[in-house]
Amino acid sequence: MSADEQNKAKYQFNLSSQDNDLDETEQRLLDTFKRNKNSSLKTLLGIYKGHYPELFFAVALFAVKHSPVWILPIVTANIVNIATNPPQDAGKKILTQVVIMVIAIAQNIVTNYFHTLLYARAIRNVERDLRSTLVRKLQQLSITYHNEMQSGRLQSKIMRDVEQIETLSSQIFITVLSIIMNVTVAFSVVVSKSLTVFLFFLGTIPVAVFIMVTFKGKIKSYNKEFRKAMEETSVHVMEMIELIPVTRAHALEDKETDKMDSRLYNVAKSGLRLDMVQSYFSSISWVAFQIFQVLCLGFTGYLASRGKISVGEVVMYQTYFASIISYVSNMINLLPIISKGLESVDSIGDVLLCHDVESYHNKKKLPSIKGEITFENTGFKYKDSDSFVVEDLNLKIKSGETVAFVGESGAGKTTILNMVIGFIHATQGRVLIDGNDMEDINLRSYRSNIAVVPQTPILFTGTIRENITYGKDDISDEELMEVIKAADLDEMIEQLPDGVDTMVNEHGSNLSGGQRQRVSIARAFIRDPKILILDEATSALDSISEEKIRNATDNLVKNRTTLIVAHRLSTIKNADYIAVIGDGGLKEFGSYDELMEKKGEFYRLRQLQI
């Protein structure tokens, strides 16, 4: 392997199979998906490991609570036989049969409660654990993965796919269990009474198997197509909601509605195909089994007329056969639900088995840092690209220095910041933090010492206090007010009805752009970082807001290593150094005055803005 290949292998994103910070339950679920990745059914059964005792007793209780269904045909046959050929104590015998039946029915209240409690508790716990494991995994997957995977798809996997698995599990422990037990008991009673009738009953099995095999492939295919259509539509619905202000501002409501109608039409079309194949499937199975039931009635009636069986047994066999027909039909009708559930198992497995994760295993922890950053022949290119975004970058930033990165769009400025954050890893050379190769350090411990103020502030629904103190719940009111003042938010806070406890709407829509950005800066302040990263924090603001942000950032950068990506070059006069990025590397480096005197690339860019 060449030196370049070795370097690339070393610095590409870690694909370690080691899973970070999973508790025992989450690790067990992940191992189950890995071990049974080629079998959705085995995976489904495996995720309930640890709940088997509950499920065992749930099954036992189900057998007890469901016993009236099996006893009733026998009791009915006994009463019919007694009535058609009454003995001297006929009344007493009929009463005995009635009492037995009443007791068998009454116990259902207690046994059904505990059966439901046991199986539902197991299913709901697994449902919670699956969602928790998915959330944990999403927190570990690389930023590259999240950039490539639409958030609507991930939301669908966490909510809809887990719900489909819960539905399938419920059907297994209610309908499927009922079907298996009822058919087993019915066949057992029939074979003990009459081998001839039993052989007739067996004739239904090949028909059921043939129908299921015939339709299974189509149902699975159409269900997969429908699920993908739903995921894609979910993505576009989220985008549509995000774009409503832009859509309304440009009077594009009709165009956006037409576009969504087209996608909704495709979903409806996919759903209709699925509904029709399921309906066709259900109809054929129903007709086949109804014909079998009529044939059973005629066959057992003929045996009774020949004295082979009693009249009561005709009723018993007809009841059992009707039960078998009903349950087998239900089993066939469950096939679409089973198909959806197993498809959802595979869908969740796509996330849980993805290896594009940050590995913290056996990495050096940095509880504190000085803030020195060194780029040694550093380069980065995307895995499907032949050209470098940044190449052979050599730069040393001392602790406490402020360095601004400028250059044309696409020059690689944000790529450099993302390598410092650890969102992406250098594919050439090294990035060092206090002399430590970033490939060798625990990024979580390192990131606890940095703060990022993005170009577009990200706020969540909650109070201003919660947005500022995010991740720092031990902050006192005095410390919070100091940070608010430093971020030039105190005047705004005083004007709000509930002060710092004022609720922020989704995405901070009830705050101005400058206010949202200052809340984002206050969040950075509260972390007291050693390395501060400002990614075009003032590019989209008016002059007054920009001045307030500049005052806030001037306070924030003191005694910290600060990296700034600047769009407005007038805002970086106070930076210690300015790095001009272009042509994939460092074109110029120096102070503002030095670069203006040099009249090179930075001077040209500055003149364009005057």
C-alpha positions in Angstrom: 0.0 0.0 0.0 1.3 3.4 -1.0 1.9 6.2 1.6 -1.0 8.1 0.1 -3.3 5.1 0.5 -2.1 4.5 4.0 -2.8 8.1 4.9 -6.3 7.9 3.3 -7.1 4.7 5.2 -6.0 6.3 8.4 -7.9 9.5 8.1 -11.1 8.4 6.5 -14.1 8.4 8.8 -14.0 5.6 11.4 -16.2 2.7 10.5 -15.5 0.7 13.6 -18.1 -1.8 14.7 -17.5 -0.7 18.3 -20.7 0.9 19.5 -20.4 3.8 21.9 -22.3 4.4 25.1 -25.0 1.8 24.6 -26.5 0.4 27.7 -27.0 -3.4 28.0 -30.5 -3.4 26.4 -29.5 -1.2 23.5 -26.3 -3.3 22.8 -28.4 -6.5 22.9 -30.8 -5.1 20.3 -28.0 -4.0 18.1 -26.3 -7.4 18.4 -29.7 -9.0 17.5 -29.9 -7.0 14.3 -26.3 -7.8 13.4 -26.6 -11.5 14.1 -29.9 -12.0 12.2 -29.4 -9.4 9.4 -30.4 -11.9 6.8 -33.7 -12.9 8.5 -36.3 -10.4 9.5 -38.3 -13.0 11.4 -35.4 -14.1 13.5 -34.6 -10.5 14.2 -38.2 -9.9 15.3 -38.1 -12.8 17.7 -34.6 -11.8 18.9 -35.5 -8.3 19.9 -37.8 -9.8 22.6 -34.9 -11.6 24.3 -35.1 -10.7 28.0 -38.9 -10.7 27.8 -39.3 -14.4 27.1 -40.5 -15.3 30.7 -43.2 -12.6 30.5 -44.2 -13.9 27.0 -44.2 -17.5 28.2 -46.7 -16.8 31.0 -48.7 -14.6 28.6 -49.0 -17.6 26.3 -50.0 -19.9 29.1 -52.6 -17.4 30.3 -53.9 -17.0 26.8 -54.5 -20.7 26.6 -56.5 -20.6 29.8 -58.5 -17.5 29.0 -59.2 -18.7 25.5 -60.3 -22.2 26.6 -64.1 -21.5 26.3 -63.7 -21.4 22.6 -62.4 -24.9 22.6 -64.8 -26.3 25.2 -68.0 -24.8 23.8 -68.2 -27.2 20.7 -67.7 -30.2 23.0 -70.3 -29.0 25.5 -72.7 -28.1 22.6 -72.3 -31.6 21.1 -72.9 -33.2 24.6 -76.0 -31.2 25.1 -77.3 -32.0 21.6 -76.7 -35.7 22.2 -78.4 -35.6 25.6 -81.4 -33.7 24.0 -81.7 -36.1 21.1 -81.5 -39.2 23.2 -82.3 -38.1 26.8 -81.3 -40.3 29.7 -83.2 -40.3 33.0 -81.0 -37.6 34.6 -80.9 -35.5 31.4 -81.6 -32.2 33.2 -78.8 -32.8 35.7 -76.3 -33.6 32.9 -77.3 -30.6 30.9 -77.0 -28.4 34.0 -73.5 -29.8 34.6 -72.5 -28.9 31.1 -73.9 -25.4 31.5 -72.0 -24.9 34.8 -68.7 -26.1 33.3 -69.2 -23.6 30.4 -70.1 -20.7 32.7 -67.1 -21.2 34.9 -64.8 -21.5 31.8 -66.3 -18.2 30.4 -66.1 -16.3 33.7 -62.4 -17.0 34.3 -61.7 -14.9 31.1 -62.0 -11.7 33.0 -59.0 -12.4 35.3 -56.8 -14.3 32.9 -57.4 -11.8 30.1 -56.2 -9.0 32.3 -52.9 -10.6 33.3 -52.4 -12.0 29.7 -52.7 -8.4 28.3 -50.6 -7.0 31.1 -47.7 -9.3 30.4 -47.6 -9.3 26.6 -48.4 -5.5 26.3 -45.7 -4.6 28.8 -43.2 -6.6 26.9 -44.2 -5.1 23.5 -44.3 -1.5 24.9 -40.9 -1.9 26.5 -39.4 -3.2 23.3 -41.1 -0.4 21.4 -39.5 2.1 23.8 -36.1 0.4 23.6 -36.1 0.3 19.8 -36.8 4.0 19.6 -34.2 4.8 22.3 -31.6 2.7 20.4 -32.5 4.4 17.1 -32.1 7.8 18.7 -28.8 6.8 20.3 -27.5 5.5 17.0 -28.6 8.7 15.2 -26.6 10.7 17.7 -23.5 8.6 16.9 -23.8 8.5 13.1 -21.5 11.0 11.3 -22.6 14.4 10.1 -21.9 13.1 6.6 -24.6 10.4 7.1 -27.1 13.0 8.3 -26.3 15.3 5.4 -27.0 12.5 2.9 -30.1 11.0 4.7 -33.3 13.1 4.6 -34.6 13.8 8.0 -38.2 12.8 7.0 -37.0 9.3 6.3 -35.3 9.1 9.7 -38.5 10.4 11.4 -40.5 7.8 9.6 -38.2 5.0 10.8 -38.4 6.1 14.4 -42.1 6.6 14.5 -43.9 4.7 11.7 -41.6 1.7 11.4 -41.4 1.0 15.1 -45.2 1.4 15.2 -45.5 -1.2 12.4 -43.3 -3.6 14.5 -45.5 -3.0 17.5 -48.6 -3.7 15.5 -47.1 -6.9 14.1 -46.0 -8.0 17.7 -49.5 -7.3 19.0 -51.0 -9.4 16.2 -48.6 -12.2 16.9 -49.5 -12.4 20.6 -53.2 -12.0 19.9 -54.3 -13.1 16.5 -51.5 -15.5 15.4 -51.3 -17.1 18.9 -55.1 -17.5 18.9 -55.0 -19.1 15.4 -52.2 -21.5 16.2 -53.8 -22.7 19.5 -57.3 -22.9 18.1 -56.3 -24.9 15.0 -54.1 -27.2 17.1 -56.9 -27.9 19.6 -59.5 -28.4 16.9 -57.3 -30.8 15.0 -56.4 -32.7 18.3 -60.1 -33.1 19.2 -61.1 -34.2 15.7 -58.3 -36.7 15.4 -59.2 -38.2 18.7 -62.9 -38.6 17.6 -62.6 -39.5 13.9 -59.5 -40.1 11.7 -61.8 -39.9 8.6 -63.0 -36.4 9.4 -59.4 -35.4 10.4 -58.1 -36.4 7.0 -60.9 -34.3 5.4 -59.8 -31.3 7.6 -56.2 -31.7 6.5 -57.3 -31.0 2.9 -57.6 -27.3 3.8 -53.9 -26.9 4.5 -52.5 -27.3 1.0 -55.0 -24.8 -0.3 -54.0 -22.3 2.4 -50.3 -22.8 1.7 -50.9 -22.4 -2.1 -52.8 -19.2 -1.7 -50.2 -17.7 0.7 -47.2 -18.6 -1.5 -49.0 -17.2 -4.6 -49.6 -13.8 -3.1 -46.7 -13.4 -0.6 -44.2 -12.1 -3.2 -46.6 -9.5 -4.7 -47.8 -8.2 -1.3 -44.2 -7.8 -0.1 -43.2 -6.0 -3.3 -46.2 -3.6 -3.3 -45.8 -3.0 0.5 -42.1 -2.1 0.0 -43.0 0.3 -2.8 -45.8 1.9 -0.7 -43.4 2.3 2.3 -40.8 4.1 0.1 -43.5 6.3 -1.3 -44.6 7.2 2.2 -41.1 8.0 3.3 -40.4 10.2 0.3 -43.7 12.1 0.8 -42.9 12.6 4.5 -39.7 14.2 3.5 -41.4 16.6 1.0 -44.2 17.4 3.5 -41.5 18.6 6.0 -39.8 20.6 3.3 -43.2 22.1 2.2 -43.9 23.2 5.8 -40.4 24.8 6.1 -40.9 26.6 2.8 -44.4 28.1 3.6 -43.1 31.6 4.3 -41.1 31.6 1.0 -44.0 30.1 -0.9 -46.5 32.6 0.5 -44.1 35.5 -0.1 -43.8 34.7 -3.8 -47.5 33.7 -4.3 -46.5 30.1 -5.2 -49.2 28.4 -3.1 -50.9 26.9 -6.1 -47.6 25.6 -7.6 -46.5 24.1 -4.3 -50.0 22.5 -3.8 -49.9 21.0 -7.3 -46.4 19.6 -6.6 -47.6 18.0 -3.4 -50.8 16.8 -5.1 -48.6 14.9 -7.6 -46.7 13.2 -4.8 -49.8 12.4 -2.9 -51.3 11.0 -6.1 -48.3 8.6 -6.4 -48.8 7.6 -2.7 -52.5 6.9 -3.3 -51.7 5.0 -6.5 -49.1 2.8 -4.6 -51.6 2.3 -1.7 -54.4 1.4 -4.1 -52.2 -1.3 -5.8 -51.5 -2.7 -2.4 -55.1 -2.6 -1.3 -56.3 -4.3 -4.5 -53.8 -7.2 -4.3 -54.7 -7.6 -0.6 -58.4 -7.6 -1.5 -58.0 -10.1 -4.3 -55.9 -12.3 -2.0 -58.6 -12.1 0.8 -61.5 -12.7 -1.6 -59.9 -15.9 -3.1 -59.1 -17.3 0.3 -62.6 -16.6 1.6 -64.3 -18.3 -1.3 -62.1 -21.3 -1.1 -62.6 -21.9 2.6 -66.4 -21.2 2.4 -66.7 -24.0 -0.2 -64.7 -26.3 2.1 -67.0 -25.5 5.0 -70.1 -26.4 2.9 -68.3 -29.6 1.8 -67.6 -30.4 5.5 -71.2 -30.0 6.4 -72.3 -32.4 3.7 -69.5 -34.9 4.5 -70.3 -35.1 8.2 -74.0 -35.1 7.6 -73.5 -38.1 5.3 -71.5 -39.9 8.0 -74.2 -39.2 10.6 -76.9 -40.6 8.2 -74.8 -43.8 8.0 -74.6 -44.0 11.8 -70.8 -43.4 11.8 -71.1 -40.3 14.0 -73.8 -38.8 16.2 -75.9 -35.7 15.4 -74.1 -33.8 18.2 -70.7 -34.7 16.6 -72.0 -33.2 13.3 -72.5 -29.9 15.2 -69.1 -30.2 16.9 -67.2 -31.0 13.7 -69.0 -28.2 11.8 -68.2 -25.7 14.7 -64.5 -26.8 14.7 -64.2 -26.7 11.0 -65.8 -23.2 10.8 -63.4 -22.2 13.5 -60.4 -23.6 11.5 -61.7 -21.9 8.3 -62.1 -18.6 10.1 -58.7 -18.7 11.7 -56.8 -19.8 8.6 -58.6 -17.0 6.7 -57.5 -14.6 9.4 -54.0 -15.8 9.1 -54.0 -15.3 5.4 -55.5 -11.8 5.9 -52.7 -11.1 8.4 -50.0 -11.6 5.7 -50.0 -7.9 4.6 -49.5 -6.8 8.3 -46.8 -9.4 8.7 -45.1 -8.2 5.5 -45.3 -4.6 6.6 -43.9 -5.4 10.1 -41.0 -7.4 8.7 -40.3 -4.7 6.1 -40.1 -2.2 9.0 -37.6 -4.5 10.8 -35.4 -4.3 7.7 -35.9 -0.5 7.5 -34.8 0.0 11.2 -31.9 -2.4 10.5 -30.6 0.0 7.8 -29.9 2.6 10.5 -28.8 0.3 13.3 -26.4 -1.6 11.1 -24.8 1.5 9.5 -21.1 1.7 10.5 -20.5 5.3 9.7 -20.2 6.2 13.3 -17.8 8.2 15.5 -15.8 5.8 17.6 -14.6 6.9 21.0 -13.3 3.5 22.0 -9.7 3.6 23.3 -9.4 7.2 22.3 -7.5 9.8 24.4 -9.8 12.0 26.4 -9.1 15.7 26.6 -10.9 17.1 29.7 -9.3 20.5 29.1 -7.4 22.1 26.2 -5.2 25.2 25.6 -6.6 25.7 22.1 -3.6 25.4 19.8 -4.6 24.2 16.4 -2.1 22.9 13.7 -2.7 21.8 10.2 0.0 19.6 8.7 -0.2 19.1 5.0 -4.0 18.8 5.6 -6.4 18.0 2.8 -9.9 16.8 2.3 -11.8 15.3 -0.6 -15.2 13.6 -0.7 -15.2 9.8 -1.1 -16.7 10.0 -4.6 -14.6 12.9 -5.8 -11.1 12.9 -7.4 -10.3 16.5 -6.5 -9.5 18.0 -3.1 -11.7 20.7 -1.6 -8.6 21.6 0.6 -5.1 20.3 -0.1 -1.7 20.6 1.5 -2.8 23.2 4.1 -0.1 24.1 6.6 -1.0 26.5 9.3 -0.4 26.9 13.0 -2.9 28.8 15.2 -1.6 29.6 18.7 -3.8 29.5 21.8 -5.8 32.7 22.2 -5.4 33.9 18.6 -8.2 34.9 16.3 -7.9 33.8 12.7 -10.4 34.7 10.0 -10.8 32.6 6.9 -11.9 34.4 3.8 -12.3 33.5 0.2 -14.9 33.0 -2.5 -17.8 30.6 -2.1 -16.7 27.0 -2.3 -13.1 27.8 -1.6 -13.1 25.4 1.4 -13.5 27.7 4.4 -16.4 25.8 6.0 -14.6 22.5 5.3 -11.6 23.7 7.4 -14.0 24.6 10.3 -15.7 21.2 10.0 -12.3 19.4 10.2 -11.6 21.4 13.4 -15.0 20.5 14.9 -14.4 16.8 13.8 -17.5 16.7 11.6 -15.3 15.5 8.8 -11.8 13.9 9.0 -8.8 14.9 6.9 -8.2 12.5 4.0 -4.6 13.9 3.7 -2.2 15.0 6.4 -3.2 15.8 10.0 -5.1 18.2 12.2 -3.6 18.6 15.7 -5.2 20.0 18.8 -2.5 20.9 21.4 -0.2 18.5 19.5 -2.7 15.6 19.6 -3.8 14.1 16.3 -7.6 14.4 16.1 -7.8 10.8 14.9 -6.4 9.7 18.3 -8.6 11.8 20.6 -12.1 11.3 22.1 -14.0 13.8 20.1 -16.8 14.1 22.7 -14.4 15.1 25.4 -12.7 17.5 23.0 -16.0 19.1 21.9 -16.9 19.8 25.5 -14.2 22.5 25.2 -15.5 24.2 22.0 -18.5 26.3 21.0 -19.9 26.9 17.5 -22.0 29.8 16.3 -23.4 28.8 12.9 -24.5 31.1 10.1 -28.2 30.1 10.7 -28.9 29.9 14.4 -30.6 26.7 15.6 -33.2 27.2 18.3 -35.7 24.7 19.7 -39.2 25.1 21.1 -38.7 26.1 24.8 -37.8 29.1 26.8 -35.0 31.5 26.1 -33.3 30.3 29.3 -33.5 26.7 28.1 -32.0 27.7 24.7 -29.1 29.6 26.2 -28.3 27.0 28.9 -28.7 24.0 26.6 -26.4 21.3 28.0 -25.5 23.5 31.0 -28.3 23.0 33.6 -26.2 24.0 36.6 -25.9 27.7 35.6 -27.1 30.1 38.3 -29.3 33.1 37.5 -26.4 35.5 38.2 -24.2 33.7 35.7 -27.0 33.6 33.1 -27.6 37.4 33.4 -23.9 38.1 32.9 -23.9 36.0 29.7 -27.1 37.8 28.5 -25.4 41.1 29.1 -22.3 40.1 27.3 -24.3 38.8 24.4 -26.1 42.2 24.2 -29.4 40.5 25.0 -30.3 42.3 28.2 -32.4 45.1 26.5 -34.4 42.6 24.5 -35.0 40.3 27.5 -36.4 43.3 29.5 -39.0 44.0 26.8 -40.2 40.4 26.7 -43.4 39.5 28.8 -41.8 36.7 30.7 -38.1 37.7 30.4 -35.8 34.8 30.0 -38.7 32.4 30.6 -40.4 33.6 27.4 -41.2 30.7 25.1 -39.4 30.5 21.8 -41.6 29.3 18.9 -40.5 26.6 16.5 -37.2 27.7 14.9 -37.4 30.9 16.9 -40.0 32.4 14.6 -41.1 34.9 17.2 -37.6 36.5 17.4 -35.7 38.5 14.8 -32.7 37.2 13.0 -30.3 39.3 15.1 -32.1 38.2 18.3 -31.8 34.6 17.3 -28.1 35.0 16.5 -27.4 36.7 19.9 -29.2 33.8 21.7 -26.9 31.5 19.8 -23.9 33.6 20.9 -25.1 33.5 24.5 -25.3 29.7 24.2 -21.6 29.8 23.1 -20.8 32.1 26.0 -22.4 29.8 28.6 -20.0 27.0 27.6 -16.9 29.1 28.3 -15.1 27.4 25.4 -11.4 27.3 24.7 -12.0 27.2 21.0 -14.7 29.3 19.4 -15.9 28.8 15.8 -18.0 31.5 14.1 -19.3 30.5 10.7 -20.5 33.7 9.0 -22.4 34.8 12.0 -23.4 38.2 10.7 -23.8 37.5 6.9 -27.6 37.7 6.8 -28.1 40.6 9.2 -28.8 44.4 8.9 -26.2 46.9 9.9 -27.7 47.6 13.4 -28.0 43.9 14.2 -24.5 43.3 12.8 -23.1 46.0 15.1 -24.8 44.3 18.1 -23.5 40.9 17.0 -20.0 42.3 16.5 -20.1 43.8 20.1 -21.2 40.4 21.4 -18.6 38.5 19.5 -15.8 40.9 20.5 -16.7 40.0 24.1 -16.9 36.4 23.3 -13.5 36.0 21.5 -11.4 37.3 24.4 -8.8 34.8 25.7 -10.1 32.1 23.3 -8.8 30.6 20.1 -11.2 31.8 17.6 -11.8 30.7 14.0 -14.1 33.0 11.9 -15.5 32.5 8.5 -16.4 36.0 7.3 -18.5 37.1 4.4 -18.3 40.8 5.2 -14.6 41.6 5.3 -15.1 44.8 7.2 -16.1 42.7 10.3 -12.6 41.1 10.7 -10.4 44.1 11.1 -9.6 43.1 14.7 -8.6 39.5 13.8 -5.0 38.7 14.7 -4.6 37.0 11.3 -6.5 36.6 8.1 -6.2 33.4 6.0 -7.2 33.7 2.4 -8.4 30.4 1.1 -8.5 29.6 -2.6 -7.5 27.1 -5.3 -7.8 24.4 -2.6 -5.1 25.9 -0.3 -3.8 28.9 1.6 -3.2 31.8 -0.8 -2.4 34.6 1.7 -1.9 34.9 5.4 -1.3 38.0 7.6 -3.0 40.8 9.5 -5.7 43.0 7.9 -3.3 45.9 7.4 -0.5 43.7 6.0 -2.8 42.1 3.5 -4.3 45.4 2.4 -0.7 46.8 1.9 0.2 43.7 -0.1 -2.6 44.5 -2.5 -3.0 40.8 -3.4 -6.1 38.5 -3.3 -7.5 39.9 0.0 -7.2 43.4 -1.3 -9.1 42.5 -4.4 -11.9 40.9 -2.4 -12.1 43.9 -0.1 -12.3 46.3 -3.0 -15.2 44.4 -4.4 -17.2 45.1 -1.2 -16.4 48.8 -1.0 
